[in-house]
Amino acid sequence: MEQKLRQMIEQVHNEIKQIQDVDDKALELLKGLRDDIEGILEPATEEITDRYESVTEHLEDAVEHFEISHPTLSTVMSRLVDALNAAQL
């Protein structure tokens, strides 16, 4: 399960890197997501569940924000939210 999550996280990270021409709110969301995702990809220094909760909150906000303008990114992020929620059970 962890390998699948890591692959999904990397996919979102790659999608974020490709986004251009965004407004200030989108830029702020992307920066927060990038920081959260990089935190998850680094070796654990804190409880991984705390990291998942933080990134899940940011992902949910970003899914809503990018639903129309970047549907592929929104879909990938939505799948990651589902996977992170399932991993916390």
N, CA, C and O atoms as a Tinker XYZ file with bonds, in Angstrom:
   356  protein
     1  N      0.830000   -1.206000    0.000000    73     2
     2  CA     0.000000    0.000000    0.000000    64     1     3
     3  C      0.867000    1.258000    0.000000    63     2     4     5
     4  O      0.578000    2.219000   -0.714000    81     3
     5  N      1.930000    1.246000    0.806000    73     3     6
     6  CA     2.766000    2.435000    0.893000    64     5     7
     7  C      3.415000    2.763000   -0.451000    63     6     8     9
     8  O      3.533000    3.936000   -0.805000    81     7
     9  N      3.835000    1.750000   -1.201000    73     7    10
    10  CA     4.439000    1.982000   -2.514000    64     9    11
    11  C      3.431000    2.624000   -3.463000    63    10    12    13
    12  O      3.782000    3.532000   -4.217000    81    11
    13  N      2.182000    2.160000   -3.431000    73    11    14
    14  CA     1.141000    2.734000   -4.288000    64    13    15
    15  C      0.894000    4.197000   -3.910000    63    14    16    17
    16  O      0.757000    5.050000   -4.787000    81    15
    17  N      0.835000    4.486000   -2.616000    73    15    18
    18  CA     0.665000    5.872000   -2.164000    64    17    19
    19  C      1.825000    6.733000   -2.642000    63    18    20    21
    20  O      1.627000    7.841000   -3.141000    81    19
    21  N      3.024000    6.216000   -2.486000    73    19    22
    22  CA     4.208000    6.975000   -2.903000    64    21    23
    23  C      4.144000    7.286000   -4.406000    63    22    24    25
    24  O      4.488000    8.392000   -4.823000    81    23
    25  N      3.709000    6.325000   -5.209000    73    23    26
    26  CA     3.581000    6.553000   -6.652000    64    25    27
    27  C      2.528000    7.618000   -6.946000    63    26    28    29
    28  O      2.731000    8.472000   -7.809000    81    27
    29  N      1.410000    7.570000   -6.234000    73    27    30
    30  CA     0.356000    8.568000   -6.438000    64    29    31
    31  C      0.840000    9.952000   -6.025000    63    30    32    33
    32  O      0.566000   10.941000   -6.705000    81    31
    33  N      1.556000   10.017000   -4.916000    73    31    34
    34  CA     2.092000   11.291000   -4.436000    64    33    35
    35  C      3.060000   11.857000   -5.467000    63    34    36    37
    36  O      3.027000   13.051000   -5.766000    81    35
    37  N      3.914000   11.009000   -6.007000    73    35    38
    38  CA     4.861000   11.462000   -7.032000    64    37    39
    39  C      4.126000   11.930000   -8.284000    63    38    40    41
    40  O      4.550000   12.889000   -8.929000    81    39
    41  N      3.031000   11.263000   -8.633000    73    39    42
    42  CA     2.247000   11.668000   -9.802000    64    41    43
    43  C      1.661000   13.066000   -9.589000    63    42    44    45
    44  O      1.719000   13.908000  -10.485000    81    43
    45  N      1.100000   13.310000   -8.411000    73    43    46
    46  CA     0.568000   14.645000   -8.099000    64    45    47
    47  C      1.702000   15.667000   -8.128000    63    46    48    49
    48  O      1.544000   16.756000   -8.679000    81    47
    49  N      2.832000   15.320000   -7.542000    73    47    50
    50  CA     3.982000   16.221000   -7.519000    64    49    51
    51  C      4.395000   16.591000   -8.944000    63    50    52    53
    52  O      4.669000   17.758000   -9.225000    81    51
    53  N      4.442000   15.616000   -9.836000    73    51    54
    54  CA     4.799000   15.881000  -11.235000    64    53    55
    55  C      3.754000   16.745000  -11.933000    63    54    56    57
    56  O      4.105000   17.627000  -12.717000    81    55
    57  N      2.483000   16.501000  -11.657000    73    55    58
    58  CA     1.411000   17.324000  -12.244000    64    57    59
    59  C      1.538000   18.772000  -11.769000    63    58    60    61
    60  O      1.371000   19.703000  -12.557000    81    59
    61  N      1.830000   18.957000  -10.499000    73    59    62
    62  CA     1.968000   20.309000   -9.939000    64    61    63
    63  C      3.102000   21.054000  -10.636000    63    62    64    65
    64  O      2.973000   22.241000  -10.933000    81    63
    65  N      4.203000   20.370000  -10.895000    73    63    66
    66  CA     5.350000   21.010000  -11.547000    64    65    67
    67  C      5.008000   21.520000  -12.943000    63    66    68    69
    68  O      5.638000   22.460000  -13.429000    81    67
    69  N      4.022000   20.915000  -13.589000    73    67    70
    70  CA     3.664000   21.289000  -14.956000    64    69    71
    71  C      2.680000   22.456000  -15.028000    63    70    72    73
    72  O      2.472000   23.014000  -16.105000    81    71
    73  N      2.080000   22.828000  -13.918000    73    71    74
    74  CA     1.078000   23.894000  -13.908000    64    73    75
    75  C      1.755000   25.247000  -14.114000    63    74    76    77
    76  O      2.753000   25.567000  -13.468000    81    75
    77  N      1.190000   26.029000  -15.026000    73    75    78
    78  CA     1.686000   27.376000  -15.299000    64    77    79
    79  C      0.502000   28.331000  -15.356000    63    78    80    81
    80  O     -0.650000   27.905000  -15.441000    81    79
    81  N      0.792000   29.599000  -15.309000    73    79    82
    82  CA    -0.234000   30.637000  -15.448000    64    81    83
    83  C     -1.397000   30.446000  -14.479000    63    82    84    85
    84  O     -2.520000   30.159000  -14.893000    81    83
    85  N     -1.121000   30.608000  -13.198000    73    83    86
    86  CA    -2.161000   30.463000  -12.187000    64    85    87
    87  C     -2.294000   31.757000  -11.393000    63    86    88    89
    88  O     -1.370000   32.569000  -11.338000    81    87
    89  N     -3.460000   31.931000  -10.781000    73    87    90
    90  CA    -3.688000   33.117000   -9.964000    64    89    91
    91  C     -2.980000   32.964000   -8.613000    63    90    92    93
    92  O     -2.405000   31.917000   -8.318000    81    91
    93  N     -3.032000   34.018000   -7.805000    73    91    94
    94  CA    -2.323000   34.015000   -6.525000    64    93    95
    95  C     -2.818000   32.924000   -5.581000    63    94    96    97
    96  O     -2.018000   32.278000   -4.903000    81    95
    97  N     -4.134000   32.716000   -5.534000    73    95    98
    98  CA    -4.682000   31.673000   -4.660000    64    97    99
    99  C     -4.196000   30.299000   -5.099000    63    98   100   101
   100  O     -3.825000   29.470000   -4.267000    81    99
   101  N     -4.200000   30.059000   -6.405000    73    99   102
   102  CA    -3.730000   28.775000   -6.928000    64   101   103
   103  C     -2.248000   28.585000   -6.629000    63   102   104   105
   104  O     -1.815000   27.490000   -6.270000    81   103
   105  N     -1.481000   29.646000   -6.777000    73   103   106
   106  CA    -0.056000   29.578000   -6.493000    64   105   107
   107  C      0.186000   29.218000   -5.029000    63   106   108   109
   108  O      1.060000   28.410000   -4.715000    81   107
   109  N     -0.593000   29.823000   -4.143000    73   107   110
   110  CA    -0.477000   29.528000   -2.713000    64   109   111
   111  C     -0.852000   28.070000   -2.422000    63   110   112   113
   112  O     -0.165000   27.387000   -1.661000    81   111
   113  N     -1.939000   27.601000   -3.031000    73   111   114
   114  CA    -2.347000   26.203000   -2.855000    64   113   115
   115  C     -1.262000   25.248000   -3.352000    63   114   116   117
   116  O     -0.929000   24.273000   -2.678000    81   115
   117  N     -0.722000   25.530000   -4.521000    73   115   118
   118  CA     0.303000   24.662000   -5.095000    64   117   119
   119  C      1.569000   24.639000   -4.246000    63   118   120   121
   120  O      2.190000   23.590000   -4.073000    81   119
   121  N      1.946000   25.798000   -3.721000    73   119   122
   122  CA     3.137000   25.856000   -2.872000    64   121   123
   123  C      2.931000   25.023000   -1.612000    63   122   124   125
   124  O      3.814000   24.264000   -1.212000    81   123
   125  N      1.766000   25.165000   -0.990000    73   123   126
   126  CA     1.473000   24.373000    0.204000    64   125   127
   127  C      1.458000   22.884000   -0.088000    63   126   128   129
   128  O      1.985000   22.085000    0.686000    81   127
   129  N      0.854000   22.515000   -1.207000    73   127   130
   130  CA     0.824000   21.103000   -1.603000    64   129   131
   131  C      2.226000   20.577000   -1.871000    63   130   132   133
   132  O      2.589000   19.485000   -1.435000    81   131
   133  N      3.000000   21.363000   -2.587000    73   131   134
   134  CA     4.369000   20.934000   -2.893000    64   133   135
   135  C      5.158000   20.700000   -1.607000    63   134   136   137
   136  O      5.867000   19.701000   -1.482000    81   135
   137  N      5.035000   21.613000   -0.662000    73   135   138
   138  CA     5.738000   21.459000    0.610000    64   137   139
   139  C      5.262000   20.221000    1.362000    63   138   140   141
   140  O      6.074000   19.465000    1.897000    81   139
   141  N      3.943000   20.014000    1.403000    73   139   142
   142  CA     3.395000   18.833000    2.081000    64   141   143
   143  C      3.864000   17.546000    1.419000    63   142   144   145
   144  O      4.264000   16.597000    2.093000    81   143
   145  N      3.812000   17.527000    0.105000    73   143   146
   146  CA     4.189000   16.318000   -0.629000    64   145   147
   147  C      5.673000   16.024000   -0.451000    63   146   148   149
   148  O      6.059000   14.872000   -0.252000    81   147
   149  N      6.496000   17.049000   -0.522000    73   147   150
   150  CA     7.923000   16.830000   -0.299000    64   149   151
   151  C      8.168000   16.316000    1.114000    63   150   152   153
   152  O      9.071000   15.510000    1.335000    81   151
   153  N      7.362000   16.782000    2.075000    73   151   154
   154  CA     7.477000   16.288000    3.445000    64   153   155
   155  C      7.144000   14.816000    3.561000    63   154   156   157
   156  O      7.776000   14.088000    4.327000    81   155
   157  N      6.149000   14.375000    2.801000    73   155   158
   158  CA     5.781000   12.957000    2.823000    64   157   159
   159  C      6.858000   12.116000    2.145000    63   158   160   161
   160  O      7.130000   10.995000    2.573000    81   159
   161  N      7.463000   12.643000    1.104000    73   159   162
   162  CA     8.466000   11.884000    0.363000    64   161   163
   163  C      9.792000   11.781000    1.109000    63   162   164   165
   164  O     10.587000   10.882000    0.834000    81   163
   165  N     10.039000   12.689000    2.048000    73   163   166
   166  CA    11.266000   12.638000    2.841000    64   165   167
   167  C     11.151000   11.538000    3.886000    63   166   168   169
   168  O     10.047000   11.116000    4.231000    81   167
   169  N     12.294000   11.074000    4.391000    73   167   170
   170  CA    12.241000   10.086000    5.476000    64   169   171
   171  C     11.456000   10.638000    6.665000    63   170   172   173
   172  O     11.544000   11.823000    6.987000    81   171
   173  N     10.699000    9.773000    7.302000    73   171   174
   174  CA     9.802000   10.186000    8.387000    64   173   175
   175  C     10.579000   10.727000    9.582000    63   174   176   177
   176  O     11.459000   10.059000   10.124000    81   175
   177  N     10.233000   11.958000    9.985000    73   175   178
   178  CA    10.776000   12.545000   11.205000    64   177   179
   179  C      9.648000   12.832000   12.186000    63   178   180   181
   180  O      9.896000   13.223000   13.326000    81   179
   181  N      8.431000   12.642000   11.750000    73   179   182
   182  CA     7.264000   12.830000   12.600000    64   181   183
   183  C      6.253000   11.752000   12.237000    63   182   184   185
   184  O      6.449000   11.009000   11.275000    81   183
   185  N      5.211000   11.672000   12.979000    73   183   186
   186  CA     4.180000   10.669000   12.718000    64   185   187
   187  C      3.638000   10.847000   11.304000    63   186   188   189
   188  O      3.166000   11.925000   10.943000    81   187
   189  N      3.709000    9.788000   10.512000    73   187   190
   190  CA     3.276000    9.858000    9.112000    64   189   191
   191  C      1.799000   10.213000    9.002000    63   190   192   193
   192  O      1.398000   10.864000    8.038000    81   191
   193  N      0.984000    9.802000    9.963000    73   191   194
   194  CA    -0.446000   10.128000    9.946000    64   193   195
   195  C     -0.658000   11.633000    9.983000    63   194   196   197
   196  O     -1.554000   12.148000    9.314000    81   195
   197  N      0.158000   12.347000   10.758000    73   195   198
   198  CA     0.054000   13.808000   10.810000    64   197   199
   199  C      0.342000   14.417000    9.439000    63   198   200   201
   200  O     -0.317000   15.368000    9.019000    81   199
   201  N      1.321000   13.863000    8.759000    73   199   202
   202  CA     1.649000   14.359000    7.418000    64   201   203
   203  C      0.494000   14.099000    6.459000    63   202   204   205
   204  O      0.131000   14.971000    5.670000    81   203
   205  N     -0.086000   12.896000    6.527000    73   203   206
   206  CA    -1.204000   12.556000    5.650000    64   205   207
   207  C     -2.383000   13.490000    5.890000    63   206   208   209
   208  O     -3.024000   13.932000    4.937000    81   207
   209  N     -2.674000   13.795000    7.149000    73   207   210
   210  CA    -3.802000   14.684000    7.460000    64   209   211
   211  C     -3.567000   16.072000    6.879000    63   210   212   213
   212  O     -4.482000   16.676000    6.319000    81   211
   213  N     -2.359000   16.573000    7.010000    73   211   214
   214  CA    -2.035000   17.901000    6.495000    64   213   215
   215  C     -2.170000   17.955000    4.977000    63   214   216   217
   216  O     -2.801000   18.862000    4.434000    81   215
   217  N     -1.577000   16.983000    4.301000    73   215   218
   218  CA    -1.641000   16.992000    2.841000    64   217   219
   219  C     -3.063000   16.733000    2.358000    63   218   220   221
   220  O     -3.469000   17.276000    1.330000    81   219
   221  N     -3.824000   15.918000    3.074000    73   219   222
   222  CA    -5.212000   15.649000    2.690000    64   221   223
   223  C     -6.042000   16.926000    2.729000    63   222   224   225
   224  O     -6.831000   17.184000    1.820000    81   223
   225  N     -5.868000   17.723000    3.775000    73   223   226
   226  CA    -6.604000   18.990000    3.872000    64   225   227
   227  C     -6.259000   19.910000    2.705000    63   226   228   229
   228  O     -7.150000   20.493000    2.088000    81   227
   229  N     -4.979000   20.040000    2.404000    73   227   230
   230  CA    -4.568000   20.900000    1.294000    64   229   231
   231  C     -5.056000   20.347000   -0.046000    63   230   232   233
   232  O     -5.472000   21.106000   -0.922000    81   231
   233  N     -5.005000   19.034000   -0.199000    73   231   234
   234  CA    -5.477000   18.423000   -1.441000    64   233   235
   235  C     -6.962000   18.679000   -1.665000    63   234   236   237
   236  O     -7.378000   18.981000   -2.783000    81   235
   237  N     -7.759000   18.560000   -0.613000    73   235   238
   238  CA    -9.202000   18.785000   -0.755000    64   237   239
   239  C     -9.490000   20.211000   -1.208000    63   238   240   241
   240  O    -10.361000   20.433000   -2.049000    81   239
   241  N     -8.763000   21.179000   -0.653000    73   239   242
   242  CA    -8.925000   22.575000   -1.089000    64   241   243
   243  C     -8.511000   22.737000   -2.551000    63   242   244   245
   244  O     -9.184000   23.414000   -3.327000    81   243
   245  N     -7.405000   22.111000   -2.910000    73   243   246
   246  CA    -6.894000   22.239000   -4.273000    64   245   247
   247  C     -7.793000   21.541000   -5.287000    63   246   248   249
   248  O     -7.978000   22.041000   -6.396000    81   247
   249  N     -8.352000   20.397000   -4.920000    73   247   250
   250  CA    -9.264000   19.685000   -5.826000    64   249   251
   251  C    -10.407000   20.608000   -6.220000    63   250   252   253
   252  O    -10.754000   20.716000   -7.396000    81   251
   253  N    -10.980000   21.265000   -5.241000    73   251   254
   254  CA   -12.094000   22.179000   -5.506000    64   253   255
   255  C    -11.645000   23.352000   -6.378000    63   254   256   257
   256  O    -12.353000   23.747000   -7.305000    81   255
   257  N    -10.480000   23.900000   -6.084000    73   255   258
   258  CA    -9.998000   25.075000   -6.810000    64   257   259
   259  C     -9.658000   24.757000   -8.271000    63   258   260   261
   260  O     -9.932000   25.566000   -9.157000    81   259
   261  N     -9.067000   23.596000   -8.527000    73   259   262
   262  CA    -8.577000   23.264000   -9.865000    64   261   263
   263  C     -9.532000   22.403000  -10.679000    63   262   264   265
   264  O     -9.195000   21.991000  -11.789000    81   263
   265  N    -10.709000   22.125000  -10.149000    73   263   266
   266  CA   -11.652000   21.222000  -10.806000    64   265   267
   267  C    -11.958000   21.632000  -12.249000    63   266   268   269
   268  O    -12.028000   20.776000  -13.131000    81   267
   269  N    -12.138000   22.912000  -12.491000    73   267   270
   270  CA   -12.479000   23.404000  -13.827000    64   269   271
   271  C    -11.229000   23.707000  -14.650000    63   270   272   273
   272  O    -11.135000   23.299000  -15.807000    81   271
   273  N    -10.282000   24.411000  -14.066000    73   271   274
   274  CA    -9.125000   24.874000  -14.839000    64   273   275
   275  C     -8.097000   23.785000  -15.134000    63   274   276   277
   276  O     -7.424000   23.837000  -16.163000    81   275
   277  N     -7.966000   22.803000  -14.249000    73   275   278
   278  CA    -6.983000   21.728000  -14.430000    64   277   279
   279  C     -7.608000   20.399000  -14.002000    63   278   280   281
   280  O     -7.260000   19.857000  -12.953000    81   279
   281  N     -8.530000   19.877000  -14.814000    73   279   282
   282  CA    -9.274000   18.672000  -14.412000    64   281   283
   283  C     -8.403000   17.432000  -14.201000    63   282   284   285
   284  O     -8.712000   16.606000  -13.342000    81   283
   285  N     -7.334000   17.291000  -14.961000    73   283   286
   286  CA    -6.461000   16.127000  -14.767000    64   285   287
   287  C     -5.800000   16.181000  -13.404000    63   286   288   289
   288  O     -5.776000   15.186000  -12.679000    81   287
   289  N     -5.269000   17.329000  -13.056000    73   287   290
   290  CA    -4.656000   17.503000  -11.740000    64   289   291
   291  C     -5.683000   17.266000  -10.645000    63   290   292   293
   292  O     -5.398000   16.586000   -9.659000    81   291
   293  N     -6.862000   17.816000  -10.810000    73   291   294
   294  CA    -7.927000   17.651000   -9.822000    64   293   295
   295  C     -8.284000   16.180000   -9.629000    63   294   296   297
   296  O     -8.471000   15.732000   -8.497000    81   295
   297  N     -8.378000   15.435000  -10.707000    73   295   298
   298  CA    -8.709000   14.012000  -10.629000    64   297   299
   299  C     -7.617000   13.229000   -9.912000    63   298   300   301
   300  O     -7.910000   12.390000   -9.060000    81   299
   301  N     -6.368000   13.498000  -10.250000    73   299   302
   302  CA    -5.246000   12.806000   -9.614000    64   301   303
   303  C     -5.211000   13.122000   -8.119000    63   302   304   305
   304  O     -4.979000   12.237000   -7.296000    81   303
   305  N     -5.442000   14.386000   -7.777000    73   303   306
   306  CA    -5.439000   14.773000   -6.368000    64   305   307
   307  C     -6.598000   14.122000   -5.619000    63   306   308   309
   308  O     -6.436000   13.697000   -4.475000    81   307
   309  N     -7.745000   14.043000   -6.244000    73   307   310
   310  CA    -8.908000   13.417000   -5.616000    64   309   311
   311  C     -8.642000   11.941000   -5.320000    63   310   312   313
   312  O     -9.012000   11.440000   -4.258000    81   311
   313  N     -8.011000   11.260000   -6.249000    73   311   314
   314  CA    -7.655000    9.848000   -6.029000    64   313   315
   315  C     -6.669000    9.707000   -4.879000    63   314   316   317
   316  O     -6.756000    8.768000   -4.088000    81   315
   317  N     -5.737000   10.637000   -4.791000    73   315   318
   318  CA    -4.761000   10.595000   -3.708000    64   317   319
   319  C     -5.442000   10.826000   -2.362000    63   318   320   321
   320  O     -5.100000   10.173000   -1.377000    81   319
   321  N     -6.398000   11.743000   -2.312000    73   319   322
   322  CA    -7.156000   11.971000   -1.076000    64   321   323
   323  C     -7.823000   10.672000   -0.633000    63   322   324   325
   324  O     -7.747000   10.294000    0.536000    81   323
   325  N     -8.473000    9.995000   -1.572000    73   323   326
   326  CA    -9.132000    8.725000   -1.245000    64   325   327
   327  C     -8.131000    7.702000   -0.719000    63   326   328   329
   328  O     -8.402000    7.013000    0.265000    81   327
   329  N     -6.983000    7.603000   -1.367000    73   327   330
   330  CA    -5.963000    6.635000   -0.951000    64   329   331
   331  C     -5.391000    6.979000    0.422000    63   330   332   333
   332  O     -5.166000    6.089000    1.243000    81   331
   333  N     -5.156000    8.262000    0.673000    73   331   334
   334  CA    -4.634000    8.672000    1.978000    64   333   335
   335  C     -5.652000    8.406000    3.079000    63   334   336   337
   336  O     -5.293000    7.955000    4.167000    81   335
   337  N     -6.920000    8.685000    2.796000    73   335   338
   338  CA    -7.966000    8.403000    3.787000    64   337   339
   339  C     -8.061000    6.910000    4.072000    63   338   340   341
   340  O     -8.239000    6.509000    5.223000    81   339
   341  N     -7.944000    6.091000    3.044000    73   339   342
   342  CA    -7.993000    4.637000    3.227000    64   341   343
   343  C     -6.786000    4.147000    4.026000    63   342   344   345
   344  O     -6.906000    3.222000    4.830000    81   343
   345  N     -5.634000    4.759000    3.808000    73   343   346
   346  CA    -4.416000    4.349000    4.507000    64   345   347
   347  C     -4.475000    4.671000    5.995000    63   346   348   349
   348  O     -3.801000    4.022000    6.796000    81   347
   349  N     -5.269000    5.661000    6.370000    73   347   350
   350  CA    -5.364000    6.063000    7.776000    64   349   351
   351  C     -6.309000    5.183000    8.579000    63   350   352   353
   352  O     -6.323000    5.260000    9.808000    81   351
   353  N     -7.095000    4.351000    7.915000    73   351   354
   354  CA    -8.066000    3.508000    8.613000    64   353   355
   355  C     -7.393000    2.465000    9.463000    63   354   356
   356  O     -8.069000    1.671000   10.118000    81   355
